[in-house]
Amino acid sequence: MNRRTALALALAAALLAGCARSPRLPSQAEFSNLAPLIKAFDATPKRASLVSVPGAGGAPALRLAITQLGAGDRHHLIVMVHGLMADQSTWRFLAGGLASDQQLLLIDLPGCGESDKPDPDKVGDRFYRPDALARCVMQALQQSLPDYPADVRVTLVGHSLGGAVVLHMLCDQALRHDFPDLAARFDRAVLMAPADAEPMSPDPVLGQIEGLTTFEVELGDLLGVLRWRVLAAVGGRGPKPTTNREDVERLVQILRDPERLRAAQAMLRQSVPNVHQRPDWSAIEAIAADYTRNSVPCLLLWGERDPRLPVAIGYKLLAQVPHSRLRVVLGAGHFLPSEQPELVIGLIRAWARDAAQDAPAVQEIDPRKHPGAS
């Protein structure tokens, strides 16, 4: 029996066992806390564009998708960078709450959303590394800032892999050398469970994604189990109370798109410096050394029950990154932008307004007691 036949039989057995009978998922509009945020986001005027940036290491130029929105002071800009298997839509709830009094710029990383998606086999094994992604974002920002006043200040916001990208933007000495004027504009950062450069215990879900083939996706889709598998990956044994239909459908569409799937797999392989699939400790230690050069007030936000990037990483980064503060959201998981949007909106707004360096280094936040955290 060949591998494809075995896989087909296994998926068929799963289907017959009832795995495809996933529960009905509510739409984001059915959540009392999400509905007004998405309504505000949809009603906010937006300016979407594609910015061309030069390719690194001989790769061809590529276009990054950016969206500008908001009605706040144009002397201050919040730039938001999403994580793995995601795009600008990660920020729709937060942007819906912030756009009334903040200027926002949302960006699709290379390989994601509406940005170009170079084939990993053609651009090499460094293109989708966090530092290379950071360079692309800084190139796009450099071209976008002329739309704002000359003295504009920038707060960087990142989630998961996007948090690692932001850390490189703040700390990578090569990037700061190549973009000195832009780096001087960075005055705050809010990082939600940023991925770390050091290897950690393999995540079984991410491991499955990294080895997934187009054939397996097509077969799972044909048998009707693809959406169920995505739901299981997002919600564990069952959907979380905050799991909405739109987020699950977005992940399904990414898996169905061979270009986006290959880009996500490359990001996974290249997220930790490695040589022949072994950690490159010299490169990892160099990144950690760069962390110590951070000069920007940095708020680390972590879900207490994050299964993908445990909160222990937050305490580690707190010790490594100067001028940082850690806030642990009790009961929350990895997807803070959708799990606790009002809480995160309040924290971002307060941090962008006045990064309190005299605040406690570590603080636990109970969403039930601090629904707005303002």
C-alpha positions as YAML, in Angstrom:
chain: A
units: angstrom
residues:
- id: 1
  name: MET
  ca: [0.00, 0.00, 0.00]
- id: 2
  name: ASN
  ca: [1.53, 3.34, -1.01]
- id: 3
  name: ARG
  ca: [1.50, 6.47, 1.16]
- id: 4
  name: ARG
  ca: [-1.30, 8.18, -0.73]
- id: 5
  name: THR
  ca: [-3.60, 5.18, -0.49]
- id: 6
  name: ALA
  ca: [-2.88, 4.82, 3.24]
- id: 7
  name: LEU
  ca: [-3.59, 8.50, 3.79]
- id: 8
  name: ALA
  ca: [-6.84, 8.29, 1.86]
- id: 9
  name: LEU
  ca: [-7.98, 5.32, 3.95]
- id: 10
  name: ALA
  ca: [-6.99, 7.04, 7.19]
- id: 11
  name: LEU
  ca: [-8.87, 10.18, 6.29]
- id: 12
  name: ALA
  ca: [-11.88, 8.20, 5.18]
- id: 13
  name: ALA
  ca: [-11.86, 6.31, 8.50]
- id: 14
  name: ALA
  ca: [-11.69, 9.60, 10.38]
- id: 15
  name: LEU
  ca: [-14.61, 10.88, 8.36]
- id: 16
  name: LEU
  ca: [-16.68, 7.77, 9.06]
- id: 17
  name: ALA
  ca: [-15.80, 8.03, 12.74]
- id: 18
  name: GLY
  ca: [-17.53, 11.38, 12.85]
- id: 19
  name: CYS
  ca: [-14.54, 13.72, 12.86]
- id: 20
  name: ALA
  ca: [-16.11, 15.80, 10.11]
- id: 21
  name: ARG
  ca: [-19.10, 16.64, 12.26]
- id: 22
  name: SER
  ca: [-17.57, 19.79, 13.65]
- id: 23
  name: PRO
  ca: [-19.85, 22.02, 15.72]
- id: 24
  name: ARG
  ca: [-21.43, 25.05, 14.17]
- id: 25
  name: LEU
  ca: [-19.18, 28.03, 14.67]
- id: 26
  name: PRO
  ca: [-20.61, 31.47, 15.39]
- id: 27
  name: SER
  ca: [-19.73, 34.35, 13.13]
- id: 28
  name: GLN
  ca: [-17.70, 37.20, 14.60]
- id: 29
  name: ALA
  ca: [-20.85, 39.32, 14.37]
- id: 30
  name: GLU
  ca: [-22.54, 37.01, 16.91]
- id: 31
  name: PHE
  ca: [-20.05, 37.89, 19.69]
- id: 32
  name: SER
  ca: [-21.23, 40.83, 21.74]
- id: 33
  name: ASN
  ca: [-17.67, 42.12, 22.23]
- id: 34
  name: LEU
  ca: [-16.49, 41.54, 18.65]
- id: 35
  name: ALA
  ca: [-19.53, 42.81, 16.74]
- id: 36
  name: PRO
  ca: [-19.06, 46.54, 17.50]
- id: 37
  name: LEU
  ca: [-15.32, 46.30, 16.79]
- id: 38
  name: ILE
  ca: [-15.76, 44.69, 13.38]
- id: 39
  name: LYS
  ca: [-18.56, 47.12, 12.57]
- id: 40
  name: ALA
  ca: [-16.28, 50.04, 13.41]
- id: 41
  name: PHE
  ca: [-13.46, 48.51, 11.38]
- id: 42
  name: ASP
  ca: [-15.66, 47.97, 8.32]
- id: 43
  name: ALA
  ca: [-16.96, 51.56, 8.55]
- id: 44
  name: THR
  ca: [-13.49, 53.11, 8.80]
- id: 45
  name: PRO
  ca: [-12.13, 54.57, 5.52]
- id: 46
  name: LYS
  ca: [-9.00, 52.77, 4.39]
- id: 47
  name: ARG
  ca: [-6.26, 53.36, 1.88]
- id: 48
  name: ALA
  ca: [-4.81, 50.10, 0.54]
- id: 49
  name: SER
  ca: [-1.70, 50.02, -1.65]
- id: 50
  name: LEU
  ca: [1.15, 47.82, -2.83]
- id: 51
  name: VAL
  ca: [4.67, 49.04, -2.03]
- id: 52
  name: SER
  ca: [7.55, 47.69, -4.10]
- id: 53
  name: VAL
  ca: [10.70, 46.80, -2.16]
- id: 54
  name: PRO
  ca: [14.01, 45.44, -3.47]
- id: 55
  name: GLY
  ca: [14.62, 41.73, -3.03]
- id: 56
  name: ALA
  ca: [17.40, 40.65, -0.69]
- id: 57
  name: GLY
  ca: [20.29, 38.42, -1.70]
- id: 58
  name: GLY
  ca: [19.65, 38.69, -5.42]
- id: 59
  name: ALA
  ca: [15.94, 37.88, -5.12]
- id: 60
  name: PRO
  ca: [13.62, 39.89, -7.39]
- id: 61
  name: ALA
  ca: [11.78, 42.94, -6.11]
- id: 62
  name: LEU
  ca: [8.44, 42.22, -4.47]
- id: 63
  name: ARG
  ca: [5.33, 44.10, -3.49]
- id: 64
  name: LEU
  ca: [4.05, 44.35, 0.06]
- id: 65
  name: ALA
  ca: [0.41, 45.15, 0.78]
- id: 66
  name: ILE
  ca: [-0.20, 47.91, 3.31]
- id: 67
  name: THR
  ca: [-3.39, 49.52, 4.57]
- id: 68
  name: GLN
  ca: [-3.52, 52.96, 6.16]
- id: 69
  name: LEU
  ca: [-6.47, 53.98, 8.32]
- id: 70
  name: GLY
  ca: [-7.40, 55.96, 11.39]
- id: 71
  name: ALA
  ca: [-8.36, 59.44, 12.51]
- id: 72
  name: GLY
  ca: [-5.76, 60.20, 15.16]
- id: 73
  name: ASP
  ca: [-2.83, 62.58, 15.35]
- id: 74
  name: ARG
  ca: [-0.75, 62.11, 12.20]
- id: 75
  name: HIS
  ca: [2.39, 62.82, 14.21]
- id: 76
  name: HIS
  ca: [2.04, 59.36, 15.74]
- id: 77
  name: LEU
  ca: [1.65, 56.10, 13.82]
- id: 78
  name: ILE
  ca: [0.97, 52.55, 15.03]
- id: 79
  name: VAL
  ca: [2.43, 49.90, 12.69]
- id: 80
  name: MET
  ca: [1.00, 46.38, 13.12]
- id: 81
  name: VAL
  ca: [2.80, 43.18, 11.98]
- id: 82
  name: HIS
  ca: [0.87, 39.88, 12.01]
- id: 83
  name: GLY
  ca: [2.16, 36.39, 12.75]
- id: 84
  name: LEU
  ca: [2.44, 33.01, 11.03]
- id: 85
  name: MET
  ca: [-0.45, 31.68, 8.89]
- id: 86
  name: ALA
  ca: [-2.07, 35.11, 9.05]
- id: 87
  name: ASP
  ca: [-2.44, 38.47, 7.35]
- id: 88
  name: GLN
  ca: [-3.75, 41.98, 8.07]
- id: 89
  name: SER
  ca: [-7.12, 40.57, 9.13]
- id: 90
  name: THR
  ca: [-5.45, 39.55, 12.42]
- id: 91
  name: TRP
  ca: [-5.85, 43.19, 13.46]
- id: 92
  name: ARG
  ca: [-9.46, 43.84, 12.44]
- id: 93
  name: PHE
  ca: [-10.82, 43.89, 15.99]
- id: 94
  name: LEU
  ca: [-7.98, 45.95, 17.45]
- id: 95
  name: ALA
  ca: [-8.03, 48.35, 14.49]
- id: 96
  name: GLY
  ca: [-11.79, 48.73, 14.89]
- id: 97
  name: GLY
  ca: [-11.26, 49.97, 18.44]
- id: 98
  name: LEU
  ca: [-8.14, 52.06, 17.82]
- id: 99
  name: ALA
  ca: [-8.91, 53.78, 14.52]
- id: 100
  name: SER
  ca: [-11.15, 56.42, 16.09]
- id: 101
  name: ASP
  ca: [-8.18, 58.18, 17.72]
- id: 102
  name: GLN
  ca: [-5.03, 56.55, 16.29]
- id: 103
  name: GLN
  ca: [-3.26, 56.46, 12.93]
- id: 104
  name: LEU
  ca: [-2.68, 52.83, 11.91]
- id: 105
  name: LEU
  ca: [-0.66, 51.07, 9.24]
- id: 106
  name: LEU
  ca: [-1.31, 47.35, 8.70]
- id: 107
  name: ILE
  ca: [1.11, 45.31, 6.63]
- id: 108
  name: ASP
  ca: [1.02, 41.87, 5.01]
- id: 109
  name: LEU
  ca: [4.35, 40.10, 5.37]
- id: 110
  name: PRO
  ca: [5.91, 38.55, 2.24]
- id: 111
  name: GLY
  ca: [4.11, 35.33, 1.41]
- id: 112
  name: CYS
  ca: [0.95, 36.46, 3.17]
- id: 113
  name: GLY
  ca: [-2.34, 38.17, 2.34]
- id: 114
  name: GLU
  ca: [-2.13, 40.41, -0.70]
- id: 115
  name: SER
  ca: [1.68, 40.69, -0.67]
- id: 116
  name: ASP
  ca: [3.81, 38.85, -3.22]
- id: 117
  name: LYS
  ca: [4.60, 35.24, -2.37]
- id: 118
  name: PRO
  ca: [8.05, 34.27, -3.69]
- id: 119
  name: ASP
  ca: [8.65, 30.54, -4.10]
- id: 120
  name: PRO
  ca: [10.97, 29.42, -1.25]
- id: 121
  name: ASP
  ca: [12.80, 27.12, -3.66]
- id: 122
  name: LYS
  ca: [13.74, 30.11, -5.83]
- id: 123
  name: VAL
  ca: [14.65, 32.70, -3.18]
- id: 124
  name: GLY
  ca: [16.77, 30.48, -0.91]
- id: 125
  name: ASP
  ca: [16.71, 29.41, 2.72]
- id: 126
  name: ARG
  ca: [17.13, 32.91, 4.21]
- id: 127
  name: PHE
  ca: [14.36, 34.90, 2.56]
- id: 128
  name: TYR
  ca: [11.63, 34.00, 5.06]
- id: 129
  name: ARG
  ca: [13.79, 34.40, 8.19]
- id: 130
  name: PRO
  ca: [12.51, 36.94, 10.75]
- id: 131
  name: ASP
  ca: [15.43, 39.31, 10.09]
- id: 132
  name: ALA
  ca: [14.81, 39.21, 6.33]
- id: 133
  name: LEU
  ca: [11.09, 39.82, 6.87]
- id: 134
  name: ALA
  ca: [12.01, 42.74, 9.15]
- id: 135
  name: ARG
  ca: [14.13, 44.23, 6.39]
- id: 136
  name: CYS
  ca: [11.19, 44.03, 3.98]
- id: 137
  name: VAL
  ca: [8.90, 45.75, 6.50]
- id: 138
  name: MET
  ca: [11.42, 48.53, 7.11]
- id: 139
  name: GLN
  ca: [11.82, 49.07, 3.37]
- id: 140
  name: ALA
  ca: [8.06, 49.37, 3.00]
- id: 141
  name: LEU
  ca: [7.85, 51.74, 5.97]
- id: 142
  name: GLN
  ca: [10.61, 53.91, 4.59]
- id: 143
  name: GLN
  ca: [8.53, 54.44, 1.47]
- id: 144
  name: SER
  ca: [5.29, 55.02, 3.41]
- id: 145
  name: LEU
  ca: [6.46, 57.56, 5.99]
- id: 146
  name: PRO
  ca: [6.60, 60.48, 3.53]
- id: 147
  name: ASP
  ca: [2.77, 60.39, 3.77]
- id: 148
  name: TYR
  ca: [3.12, 61.55, 7.40]
- id: 149
  name: PRO
  ca: [4.70, 64.60, 9.05]
- id: 150
  name: ALA
  ca: [8.50, 64.70, 9.12]
- id: 151
  name: ASP
  ca: [8.55, 64.30, 12.92]
- id: 152
  name: VAL
  ca: [6.16, 61.31, 13.04]
- id: 153
  name: ARG
  ca: [6.81, 58.83, 15.83]
- id: 154
  name: VAL
  ca: [6.14, 55.11, 15.38]
- id: 155
  name: THR
  ca: [4.81, 52.50, 17.81]
- id: 156
  name: LEU
  ca: [5.41, 48.95, 16.57]
- id: 157
  name: VAL
  ca: [2.91, 46.20, 17.38]
- id: 158
  name: GLY
  ca: [3.60, 42.54, 16.58]
- id: 159
  name: HIS
  ca: [2.01, 39.18, 17.27]
- id: 160
  name: SER
  ca: [3.84, 35.83, 17.43]
- id: 161
  name: LEU
  ca: [6.19, 35.66, 14.41]
- id: 162
  name: GLY
  ca: [5.36, 39.32, 13.82]
- id: 163
  name: GLY
  ca: [6.67, 40.01, 17.31]
- id: 164
  name: ALA
  ca: [9.98, 38.40, 16.35]
- id: 165
  name: VAL
  ca: [10.05, 40.60, 13.24]
- id: 166
  name: VAL
  ca: [9.50, 43.69, 15.40]
- id: 167
  name: LEU
  ca: [12.27, 42.64, 17.78]
- id: 168
  name: HIS
  ca: [14.65, 42.54, 14.82]
- id: 169
  name: MET
  ca: [13.44, 45.98, 13.72]
- id: 170
  name: LEU
  ca: [14.24, 47.30, 17.17]
- id: 171
  name: CYS
  ca: [17.45, 45.46, 17.95]
- id: 172
  name: ASP
  ca: [19.17, 44.13, 14.82]
- id: 173
  name: GLN
  ca: [22.29, 46.24, 14.46]
- id: 174
  name: ALA
  ca: [22.57, 45.65, 10.70]
- id: 175
  name: LEU
  ca: [19.03, 46.94, 10.18]
- id: 176
  name: ARG
  ca: [19.55, 49.94, 12.43]
- id: 177
  name: HIS
  ca: [22.74, 50.74, 10.52]
- id: 178
  name: ASP
  ca: [20.98, 50.51, 7.16]
- id: 179
  name: PHE
  ca: [17.85, 52.44, 8.24]
- id: 180
  name: PRO
  ca: [19.09, 54.96, 10.85]
- id: 181
  name: ASP
  ca: [16.48, 57.66, 10.19]
- id: 182
  name: LEU
  ca: [13.62, 55.15, 10.32]
- id: 183
  name: ALA
  ca: [14.93, 53.41, 13.44]
- id: 184
  name: ALA
  ca: [15.11, 56.81, 15.16]
- id: 185
  name: ARG
  ca: [11.34, 57.12, 14.68]
- id: 186
  name: PHE
  ca: [10.55, 54.01, 16.77]
- id: 187
  name: ASP
  ca: [9.47, 55.13, 20.23]
- id: 188
  name: ARG
  ca: [7.32, 52.28, 21.60]
- id: 189
  name: ALA
  ca: [6.62, 48.59, 21.00]
- id: 190
  name: VAL
  ca: [3.86, 46.20, 22.03]
- id: 191
  name: LEU
  ca: [4.70, 42.53, 21.46]
- id: 192
  name: MET
  ca: [2.09, 39.82, 21.91]
- id: 193
  name: ALA
  ca: [3.77, 36.44, 22.53]
- id: 194
  name: PRO
  ca: [6.73, 37.19, 20.22]
- id: 195
  name: ALA
  ca: [8.47, 34.11, 18.86]
- id: 196
  name: ASP
  ca: [11.98, 33.64, 20.27]
- id: 197
  name: ALA
  ca: [15.12, 32.74, 18.33]
- id: 198
  name: GLU
  ca: [15.94, 29.80, 20.61]
- id: 199
  name: PRO
  ca: [14.52, 26.34, 19.74]
- id: 200
  name: MET
  ca: [11.75, 24.99, 21.93]
- id: 201
  name: SER
  ca: [9.70, 21.81, 22.18]
- id: 202
  name: PRO
  ca: [8.12, 21.13, 18.79]
- id: 203
  name: ASP
  ca: [4.50, 22.19, 18.43]
- id: 204
  name: PRO
  ca: [2.62, 19.16, 16.99]
- id: 205
  name: VAL
  ca: [0.22, 21.35, 15.01]
- id: 206
  name: LEU
  ca: [3.00, 23.41, 13.45]
- id: 207
  name: GLY
  ca: [4.94, 20.22, 12.79]
- id: 208
  name: GLN
  ca: [1.99, 18.86, 10.80]
- id: 209
  name: ILE
  ca: [1.74, 22.10, 8.81]
- id: 210
  name: GLU
  ca: [5.45, 22.08, 8.02]
- id: 211
  name: GLY
  ca: [5.22, 18.63, 6.45]
- id: 212
  name: LEU
  ca: [1.84, 19.08, 4.77]
- id: 213
  name: THR
  ca: [1.66, 18.49, 1.02]
- id: 214
  name: THR
  ca: [-0.72, 19.98, -1.52]
- id: 215
  name: PHE
  ca: [-2.05, 16.48, -2.17]
- id: 216
  name: GLU
  ca: [-2.89, 15.99, 1.51]
- id: 217
  name: VAL
  ca: [-4.71, 19.33, 1.62]
- id: 218
  name: GLU
  ca: [-6.69, 18.51, -1.50]
- id: 219
  name: LEU
  ca: [-7.60, 15.05, -0.22]
- id: 220
  name: GLY
  ca: [-8.61, 16.37, 3.20]
- id: 221
  name: ASP
  ca: [-10.74, 19.00, 1.49]
- id: 222
  name: LEU
  ca: [-12.33, 16.40, -0.76]
- id: 223
  name: LEU
  ca: [-13.21, 14.15, 2.18]
- id: 224
  name: GLY
  ca: [-14.56, 17.08, 4.17]
- id: 225
  name: VAL
  ca: [-12.12, 16.84, 7.09]
- id: 226
  name: LEU
  ca: [-9.89, 19.85, 6.33]
- id: 227
  name: ARG
  ca: [-12.06, 22.37, 8.14]
- id: 228
  name: TRP
  ca: [-12.45, 20.00, 11.08]
- id: 229
  name: ARG
  ca: [-8.66, 19.61, 11.34]
- id: 230
  name: VAL
  ca: [-8.22, 23.39, 11.31]
- id: 231
  name: LEU
  ca: [-10.83, 23.74, 14.03]
- id: 232
  name: ALA
  ca: [-9.04, 21.11, 16.12]
- id: 233
  name: ALA
  ca: [-5.75, 22.96, 15.65]
- id: 234
  name: VAL
  ca: [-7.27, 26.29, 16.70]
- id: 235
  name: GLY
  ca: [-9.39, 25.02, 19.56]
- id: 236
  name: GLY
  ca: [-7.65, 21.90, 20.81]
- id: 237
  name: ARG
  ca: [-10.16, 19.25, 21.89]
- id: 238
  name: GLY
  ca: [-13.02, 21.60, 21.16]
- id: 239
  name: PRO
  ca: [-13.60, 25.16, 19.93]
- id: 240
  name: LYS
  ca: [-12.69, 27.85, 22.40]
- id: 241
  name: PRO
  ca: [-15.43, 30.28, 23.42]
- id: 242
  name: THR
  ca: [-13.71, 32.93, 21.26]
- id: 243
  name: THR
  ca: [-13.31, 30.79, 18.12]
- id: 244
  name: ASN
  ca: [-15.18, 32.43, 15.25]
- id: 245
  name: ARG
  ca: [-16.09, 31.18, 11.80]
- id: 246
  name: GLU
  ca: [-14.07, 33.82, 9.95]
- id: 247
  name: ASP
  ca: [-10.75, 32.90, 11.60]
- id: 248
  name: VAL
  ca: [-11.21, 29.21, 10.84]
- id: 249
  name: GLU
  ca: [-12.18, 29.94, 7.24]
- id: 250
  name: ARG
  ca: [-9.13, 32.18, 6.79]
- id: 251
  name: LEU
  ca: [-6.82, 29.35, 7.90]
- id: 252
  name: VAL
  ca: [-8.58, 26.93, 5.57]
- id: 253
  name: GLN
  ca: [-8.07, 29.31, 2.65]
- id: 254
  name: ILE
  ca: [-4.36, 29.65, 3.47]
- id: 255
  name: LEU
  ca: [-3.94, 25.87, 3.46]
- id: 256
  name: ARG
  ca: [-5.77, 25.66, 0.15]
- id: 257
  name: ASP
  ca: [-3.44, 28.22, -1.46]
- id: 258
  name: PRO
  ca: [-0.17, 26.45, -2.46]
- id: 259
  name: GLU
  ca: [1.79, 29.74, -2.55]
- id: 260
  name: ARG
  ca: [0.77, 30.82, 0.93]
- id: 261
  name: LEU
  ca: [1.20, 27.31, 2.32]
- id: 262
  name: ARG
  ca: [4.76, 27.04, 0.95]
- id: 263
  name: ALA
  ca: [5.61, 30.49, 2.33]
- id: 264
  name: ALA
  ca: [4.26, 29.53, 5.78]
- id: 265
  name: GLN
  ca: [6.25, 26.30, 5.75]
- id: 266
  name: ALA
  ca: [9.40, 28.25, 4.86]
- id: 267
  name: MET
  ca: [8.75, 30.65, 7.74]
- id: 268
  name: LEU
  ca: [8.48, 27.68, 10.09]
- id: 269
  name: ARG
  ca: [11.73, 26.13, 8.85]
- id: 270
  name: GLN
  ca: [13.60, 29.43, 9.02]
- id: 271
  name: SER
  ca: [12.12, 30.80, 12.28]
- id: 272
  name: VAL
  ca: [15.12, 29.49, 14.26]
- id: 273
  name: PRO
  ca: [18.64, 29.86, 12.81]
- id: 274
  name: ASN
  ca: [19.83, 26.41, 11.77]
- id: 275
  name: VAL
  ca: [22.47, 24.60, 9.76]
- id: 276
  name: HIS
  ca: [21.45, 21.29, 8.21]
- id: 277
  name: GLN
  ca: [18.34, 21.29, 10.45]
- id: 278
  name: ARG
  ca: [20.39, 21.74, 13.62]
- id: 279
  name: PRO
  ca: [20.25, 24.92, 15.72]
- id: 280
  name: ASP
  ca: [22.93, 27.44, 14.76]
- id: 281
  name: TRP
  ca: [23.84, 28.48, 18.29]
- id: 282
  name: SER
  ca: [26.30, 31.15, 17.19]
- id: 283
  name: ALA
  ca: [23.55, 32.91, 15.24]
- id: 284
  name: ILE
  ca: [21.04, 32.41, 18.07]
- id: 285
  name: GLU
  ca: [23.45, 33.91, 20.62]
- id: 286
  name: ALA
  ca: [24.10, 36.86, 18.29]
- id: 287
  name: ILE
  ca: [20.37, 37.60, 18.16]
- id: 288
  name: ALA
  ca: [20.15, 37.42, 21.97]
- id: 289
  name: ALA
  ca: [23.12, 39.81, 22.18]
- id: 290
  name: ASP
  ca: [21.24, 42.23, 19.94]
- id: 291
  name: TYR
  ca: [18.24, 42.09, 22.30]
- id: 292
  name: THR
  ca: [20.37, 43.73, 24.99]
- id: 293
  name: ARG
  ca: [20.82, 46.81, 22.78]
- id: 294
  name: ASN
  ca: [17.13, 47.68, 22.74]
- id: 295
  name: SER
  ca: [16.45, 51.30, 23.72]
- id: 296
  name: VAL
  ca: [12.67, 51.46, 23.14]
- id: 297
  name: PRO
  ca: [10.05, 50.93, 25.87]
- id: 298
  name: CYS
  ca: [8.66, 47.49, 25.10]
- id: 299
  name: LEU
  ca: [5.45, 45.95, 26.46]
- id: 300
  name: LEU
  ca: [5.35, 42.15, 26.37]
- id: 301
  name: LEU
  ca: [1.81, 40.72, 26.43]
- id: 302
  name: TRP
  ca: [1.30, 37.03, 27.06]
- id: 303
  name: GLY
  ca: [-1.63, 34.72, 27.53]
- id: 304
  name: GLU
  ca: [-1.23, 32.73, 30.73]
- id: 305
  name: ARG
  ca: [-2.36, 29.56, 28.93]
- id: 306
  name: ASP
  ca: [-0.55, 30.05, 25.63]
- id: 307
  name: PRO
  ca: [0.04, 26.48, 24.37]
- id: 308
  name: ARG
  ca: [2.15, 27.52, 21.39]
- id: 309
  name: LEU
  ca: [4.63, 29.94, 22.96]
- id: 310
  name: PRO
  ca: [4.54, 29.39, 26.75]
- id: 311
  name: VAL
  ca: [4.64, 32.38, 29.05]
- id: 312
  name: ALA
  ca: [8.07, 31.24, 30.28]
- id: 313
  name: ILE
  ca: [9.44, 32.77, 27.07]
- id: 314
  name: GLY
  ca: [7.98, 36.09, 28.19]
- id: 315
  name: TYR
  ca: [9.93, 35.99, 31.45]
- id: 316
  name: LYS
  ca: [13.08, 35.08, 29.49]
- id: 317
  name: LEU
  ca: [12.64, 38.03, 27.12]
- id: 318
  name: LEU
  ca: [11.89, 40.32, 30.05]
- id: 319
  name: ALA
  ca: [15.34, 39.50, 31.40]
- id: 320
  name: GLN
  ca: [17.01, 39.90, 28.00]
- id: 321
  name: VAL
  ca: [15.32, 43.00, 26.56]
- id: 322
  name: PRO
  ca: [16.04, 46.28, 28.39]
- id: 323
  name: HIS
  ca: [13.18, 48.74, 28.98]
- id: 324
  name: SER
  ca: [10.61, 45.96, 28.81]
- id: 325
  name: ARG
  ca: [7.58, 45.15, 30.95]
- id: 326
  name: LEU
  ca: [5.60, 41.90, 31.01]
- id: 327
  name: ARG
  ca: [1.83, 41.67, 31.36]
- id: 328
  name: VAL
  ca: [0.33, 38.19, 31.72]
- id: 329
  name: VAL
  ca: [-3.35, 37.92, 30.78]
- id: 330
  name: LEU
  ca: [-4.96, 35.34, 33.03]
- id: 331
  name: GLY
  ca: [-6.92, 32.57, 31.32]
- id: 332
  name: ALA
  ca: [-5.89, 33.69, 27.82]
- id: 333
  name: GLY
  ca: [-4.16, 31.70, 25.10]
- id: 334
  name: HIS
  ca: [-2.06, 32.59, 22.08]
- id: 335
  name: PHE
  ca: [-4.52, 34.70, 20.06]
- id: 336
  name: LEU
  ca: [-4.89, 37.79, 22.23]
- id: 337
  name: PRO
  ca: [-6.08, 40.06, 19.36]
- id: 338
  name: SER
  ca: [-9.28, 38.02, 19.09]
- id: 339
  name: GLU
  ca: [-9.50, 36.51, 22.58]
- id: 340
  name: GLN
  ca: [-9.21, 39.77, 24.54]
- id: 341
  name: PRO
  ca: [-9.49, 42.64, 22.04]
- id: 342
  name: GLU
  ca: [-10.89, 45.30, 24.40]
- id: 343
  name: LEU
  ca: [-8.18, 44.54, 26.94]
- id: 344
  name: VAL
  ca: [-5.43, 44.73, 24.32]
- id: 345
  name: ILE
  ca: [-6.87, 47.93, 22.82]
- id: 346
  name: GLY
  ca: [-6.70, 49.60, 26.20]
- id: 347
  name: LEU
  ca: [-3.13, 48.43, 26.80]
- id: 348
  name: ILE
  ca: [-1.91, 49.54, 23.37]
- id: 349
  name: ARG
  ca: [-3.57, 52.94, 23.68]
- id: 350
  name: ALA
  ca: [-2.12, 53.50, 27.17]
- id: 351
  name: TRP
  ca: [1.37, 52.29, 26.18]
- id: 352
  name: ALA
  ca: [1.43, 54.42, 23.02]
- id: 353
  name: ARG
  ca: [0.38, 57.42, 25.06]
- id: 354
  name: ASP
  ca: [2.69, 56.96, 28.03]
- id: 355
  name: ALA
  ca: [4.96, 53.95, 28.35]
- id: 356
  name: ALA
  ca: [5.20, 53.80, 32.14]
- id: 357
  name: GLN
  ca: [8.74, 52.73, 32.89]
- id: 358
  name: ASP
  ca: [8.05, 53.03, 36.62]
- id: 359
  name: ALA
  ca: [5.28, 50.40, 36.34]
- id: 360
  name: PRO
  ca: [5.90, 46.93, 37.79]
- id: 361
  name: ALA
  ca: [8.16, 44.72, 35.72]
- id: 362
  name: VAL
  ca: [5.60, 41.91, 35.83]
- id: 363
  name: GLN
  ca: [1.89, 42.20, 36.31]
- id: 364
  name: GLU
  ca: [-0.97, 39.72, 35.98]
- id: 365
  name: ILE
  ca: [-4.17, 41.03, 34.45]
- id: 366
  name: ASP
  ca: [-7.55, 39.44, 35.11]
- id: 367
  name: PRO
  ca: [-9.83, 40.39, 32.17]
- id: 368
  name: ARG
  ca: [-12.87, 39.98, 34.40]
- id: 369
  name: LYS
  ca: [-11.63, 42.78, 36.63]
- id: 370
  name: HIS
  ca: [-10.02, 44.96, 33.97]
- id: 371
  name: PRO
  ca: [-12.19, 44.66, 30.86]
- id: 372
  name: GLY
  ca: [-10.65, 47.74, 29.21]
- id: 373
  name: ALA
  ca: [-7.26, 47.85, 30.90]
- id: 374
  name: SER
  ca: [-7.14, 51.57, 30.30]
...
